[in-house]
Amino acid sequence: MMQPFTPDGDTYHVDDNIALVQALERCAAAYRNRCDSNSCGDYPNPMWVRLYAASERLKQAVQQNDVAREILVIGSSLLGCDEMAVLELHGSSNLSLLAGSGMTAGRQQALVANTAAIASAIQAGQISIVNTDAPYSMWSELGITAFVPVCNQGKPRGAIIFYQFLPQRSDLDLADRELLRLLSMFAGPSLFNR
């Protein structure tokens, strides 16, 4: 079994977009090296290819100031989830929707009705995946498959919510989990370094 690349506890404290782009370049280079050294026959391992693509896309989105939309594209093309929300936490208990796809009126109402619990989960800083030992049963009630809190400069700043994945996706594999961790590390600085 292949182990994740991003070690637990690794954080990237970046104060500006230049340092952020440099950190994403280092991450992309490490994933590219993994592609080269962990091939499946004549082809690179798809896990590392996806992670390389995500880190490159995020870097380009930072440079083009289009991060929220690119997070939706990464979720759709690399995770197989067309129904997502990118949220910003204001203060300790107010949320706003930065970007979304597949956001029905019912989902928006559910986010508003559960703002305090979602804000608390953002502050807890724990990635939650339904059908695992996720601490929040609320996620399955809201139709959420994965919840990814994001921080910037050590402060909780928002979350990425993944609703239903495409029907052919039965579960999240190691590459998916690693991609969620990548987003958790870099989405906050990418979205909120201004």
One Martini backbone bead per residue (centre of mass of N, CA, C, O) as a GRO file, in nm:
protein
  194
    1MET     BB    1   0.097   0.036   0.022
    2MET     BB    2   0.058   0.365  -0.025
    3GLN     BB    3   0.177   0.649   0.103
    4PRO     BB    4   0.146   0.945   0.196
    5PHE     BB    5   0.302   1.254   0.139
    6THR     BB    6   0.166   1.425   0.352
    7PRO     BB    7   0.248   1.496   0.649
    8ASP     BB    8   0.162   1.512   0.949
    9GLY     BB    9   0.167   1.861   1.042
   10ASP     BB   10   0.203   1.998   0.787
   11THR     BB   11   0.277   2.340   0.726
   12TYR     BB   12   0.185   2.649   0.543
   13HIS     BB   13   0.331   2.953   0.611
   14VAL     BB   14   0.195   3.222   0.436
   15ASP     BB   15   0.202   3.582   0.358
   16ASP     BB   16   0.214   3.541   0.040
   17ASN     BB   17   0.193   3.469  -0.298
   18ILE     BB   18   0.486   3.403  -0.347
   19ALA     BB   19   0.518   3.184  -0.127
   20LEU     BB   20   0.283   3.014  -0.228
   21VAL     BB   21   0.388   2.947  -0.510
   22GLN     BB   22   0.647   2.814  -0.407
   23ALA     BB   23   0.508   2.589  -0.246
   24LEU     BB   24   0.352   2.472  -0.491
   25GLU     BB   25   0.603   2.408  -0.658
   26ARG     BB   26   0.726   2.205  -0.458
   27CYS     BB   27   0.487   2.015  -0.456
   28ALA     BB   28   0.476   1.956  -0.760
   29ALA     BB   29   0.764   1.843  -0.779
   30ALA     BB   30   0.720   1.608  -0.587
   31TYR     BB   31   0.494   1.476  -0.753
   32ARG     BB   32   0.657   1.444  -1.012
   33ASN     BB   33   0.868   1.257  -0.887
   34ARG     BB   34   0.664   1.039  -0.815
   35CYS     BB   35   0.581   0.979  -1.103
   36ASP     BB   36   0.868   0.882  -1.193
   37SER     BB   37   0.917   0.662  -0.941
   38ASN     BB   38   0.587   0.551  -0.956
   39SER     BB   39   0.530   0.336  -1.173
   40CYS     BB   40   0.295   0.166  -1.405
   41GLY     BB   41   0.508   0.070  -1.584
   42ASP     BB   42   0.483   0.306  -1.847
   43TYR     BB   43   0.320   0.459  -1.622
   44PRO     BB   44   0.211   0.673  -1.418
   45ASN     BB   45   0.080   0.720  -1.128
   46PRO     BB   46  -0.238   0.847  -1.087
   47MET     BB   47  -0.211   0.977  -0.813
   48TRP     BB   48   0.030   1.173  -0.880
   49VAL     BB   49  -0.101   1.311  -1.118
   50ARG     BB   50  -0.339   1.439  -0.967
   51LEU     BB   51  -0.166   1.598  -0.760
   52TYR     BB   52  -0.008   1.759  -0.961
   53ALA     BB   53  -0.248   1.894  -1.101
   54ALA     BB   54  -0.362   2.036  -0.850
   55SER     BB   55  -0.110   2.208  -0.777
   56GLU     BB   56  -0.094   2.355  -1.048
   57ARG     BB   57  -0.380   2.478  -1.053
   58LEU     BB   58  -0.355   2.635  -0.791
   59LYS     BB   59  -0.120   2.810  -0.876
   60GLN     BB   60  -0.261   2.943  -1.122
   61ALA     BB   61  -0.499   3.062  -0.959
   62VAL     BB   62  -0.332   3.253  -0.791
   63GLN     BB   63  -0.210   3.412  -1.034
   64GLN     BB   64  -0.530   3.469  -1.143
   65ASN     BB   65  -0.745   3.509  -0.919
   66ASP     BB   66  -0.919   3.190  -0.927
   67VAL     BB   67  -0.975   2.982  -0.684
   68ALA     BB   68  -1.270   2.902  -0.632
   69ARG     BB   69  -1.324   2.791  -0.917
   70GLU     BB   70  -1.085   2.582  -0.921
   71ILE     BB   71  -1.188   2.404  -0.694
   72LEU     BB   72  -1.431   2.305  -0.857
   73VAL     BB   73  -1.265   2.177  -1.084
   74ILE     BB   74  -1.104   1.980  -0.913
   75GLY     BB   75  -1.350   1.830  -0.798
   76SER     BB   76  -1.458   1.738  -1.073
   77SER     BB   77  -1.194   1.619  -1.230
   78LEU     BB   78  -1.038   1.466  -0.966
   79LEU     BB   79  -1.307   1.361  -0.780
   80GLY     BB   80  -1.608   1.351  -0.890
   81CYS     BB   81  -1.746   1.652  -0.808
   82ASP     BB   82  -2.036   1.867  -0.887
   83GLU     BB   83  -2.106   1.912  -0.565
   84MET     BB   84  -2.033   2.230  -0.422
   85ALA     BB   85  -1.868   2.424  -0.149
   86VAL     BB   86  -1.740   2.754  -0.076
   87LEU     BB   87  -1.640   2.876   0.239
   88GLU     BB   88  -1.673   3.157   0.465
   89LEU     BB   89  -1.546   3.271   0.768
   90HIS     BB   90  -1.706   3.493   1.003
   91GLY     BB   91  -1.567   3.487   1.262
   92SER     BB   92  -1.742   3.233   1.458
   93SER     BB   93  -2.062   3.218   1.288
   94ASN     BB   94  -2.017   3.315   0.985
   95LEU     BB   95  -2.137   3.260   0.648
   96SER     BB   96  -2.010   3.228   0.308
   97LEU     BB   97  -2.050   3.205  -0.040
   98LEU     BB   98  -1.802   3.183  -0.287
   99ALA     BB   99  -1.875   2.890  -0.410
  100GLY     BB  100  -2.075   2.687  -0.651
  101SER     BB  101  -2.214   2.354  -0.717
  102GLY     BB  102  -2.527   2.233  -0.694
  103MET     BB  103  -2.688   2.471  -0.547
  104THR     BB  104  -2.954   2.454  -0.381
  105ALA     BB  105  -3.191   2.586  -0.189
  106GLY     BB  106  -3.180   2.359   0.023
  107ARG     BB  107  -2.875   2.374   0.078
  108GLN     BB  108  -2.863   2.668   0.163
  109GLN     BB  109  -3.060   2.636   0.402
  110ALA     BB  110  -2.892   2.421   0.553
  111LEU     BB  111  -2.647   2.599   0.602
  112VAL     BB  112  -2.792   2.816   0.764
  113ALA     BB  113  -2.919   2.621   0.985
  114ASN     BB  114  -2.591   2.506   1.034
  115THR     BB  115  -2.377   2.726   1.101
  116ALA     BB  116  -2.267   2.662   1.385
  117ALA     BB  117  -2.166   2.371   1.324
  118ILE     BB  118  -1.982   2.445   1.088
  119ALA     BB  119  -1.805   2.648   1.237
  120SER     BB  120  -1.706   2.441   1.446
  121ALA     BB  121  -1.572   2.252   1.234
  122ILE     BB  122  -1.372   2.456   1.129
  123GLN     BB  123  -1.229   2.505   1.406
  124ALA     BB  124  -1.137   2.203   1.441
  125GLY     BB  125  -0.982   2.103   1.161
  126GLN     BB  126  -1.141   1.842   1.042
  127ILE     BB  127  -1.152   1.598   0.832
  128SER     BB  128  -1.454   1.473   0.673
  129ILE     BB  129  -1.587   1.137   0.615
  130VAL     BB  130  -1.817   0.961   0.504
  131ASN     BB  131  -1.799   0.628   0.618
  132THR     BB  132  -1.649   0.698   0.870
  133ASP     BB  133  -1.511   0.833   1.172
  134ALA     BB  134  -1.693   1.072   1.180
  135PRO     BB  135  -1.797   1.317   1.416
  136TYR     BB  136  -2.033   1.402   1.202
  137SER     BB  137  -2.364   1.320   1.137
  138MET     BB  138  -2.464   1.571   0.983
  139TRP     BB  139  -2.350   1.517   0.702
  140SER     BB  140  -2.553   1.298   0.610
  141GLU     BB  141  -2.806   1.479   0.650
  142LEU     BB  142  -2.681   1.695   0.423
  143GLY     BB  143  -2.524   1.525   0.191
  144ILE     BB  144  -2.230   1.490   0.290
  145THR     BB  145  -1.912   1.348   0.211
  146ALA     BB  146  -1.712   1.607   0.242
  147PHE     BB  147  -1.499   1.788   0.483
  148VAL     BB  148  -1.294   2.094   0.437
  149PRO     BB  149  -1.094   2.266   0.618
  150VAL     BB  150  -0.969   2.609   0.629
  151CYS     BB  151  -0.661   2.791   0.654
  152ASN     BB  152  -0.499   3.103   0.769
  153GLN     BB  153  -0.247   3.164   0.962
  154GLY     BB  154  -0.390   2.957   1.182
  155LYS     BB  155  -0.685   3.031   1.080
  156PRO     BB  156  -1.004   2.994   1.052
  157ARG     BB  157  -1.183   3.042   0.715
  158GLY     BB  158  -1.317   2.757   0.610
  159ALA     BB  159  -1.475   2.556   0.339
  160ILE     BB  160  -1.513   2.235   0.182
  161ILE     BB  161  -1.792   2.099   0.010
  162PHE     BB  162  -1.894   1.761  -0.051
  163TYR     BB  163  -2.113   1.600  -0.198
  164GLN     BB  164  -2.191   1.421  -0.448
  165PHE     BB  165  -2.068   1.177  -0.617
  166LEU     BB  166  -2.029   0.999  -0.859
  167PRO     BB  167  -2.174   0.692  -0.910
  168GLN     BB  168  -1.890   0.538  -0.973
  169ARG     BB  169  -1.835   0.628  -0.679
  170SER     BB  170  -1.794   0.441  -0.380
  171ASP     BB  171  -1.512   0.566  -0.281
  172LEU     BB  172  -1.243   0.685  -0.109
  173ASP     BB  173  -0.924   0.704  -0.180
  174LEU     BB  174  -0.603   0.781  -0.128
  175ALA     BB  175  -0.597   1.007  -0.341
  176ASP     BB  176  -0.842   1.162  -0.234
  177ARG     BB  177  -0.734   1.214   0.051
  178GLU     BB  178  -0.482   1.367  -0.043
  179LEU     BB  179  -0.639   1.591  -0.188
  180LEU     BB  180  -0.783   1.697   0.064
  181ARG     BB  181  -0.520   1.773   0.209
  182LEU     BB  182  -0.418   1.973   0.003
  183LEU     BB  183  -0.659   2.164   0.029
  184SER     BB  184  -0.630   2.217   0.332
  185MET     BB  185  -0.346   2.353   0.307
  186PHE     BB  186  -0.397   2.561   0.034
  187ALA     BB  187  -0.678   2.704   0.017
  188GLY     BB  188  -0.657   2.924   0.226
  189PRO     BB  189  -0.417   3.088   0.113
  190SER     BB  190  -0.538   3.108  -0.175
  191LEU     BB  191  -0.803   3.268  -0.085
  192PHE     BB  192  -0.681   3.482   0.169
  193ASN     BB  193  -0.456   3.605   0.020
  194ARG     BB  194  -0.432   3.974  -0.036
   0.00000   0.00000   0.00000
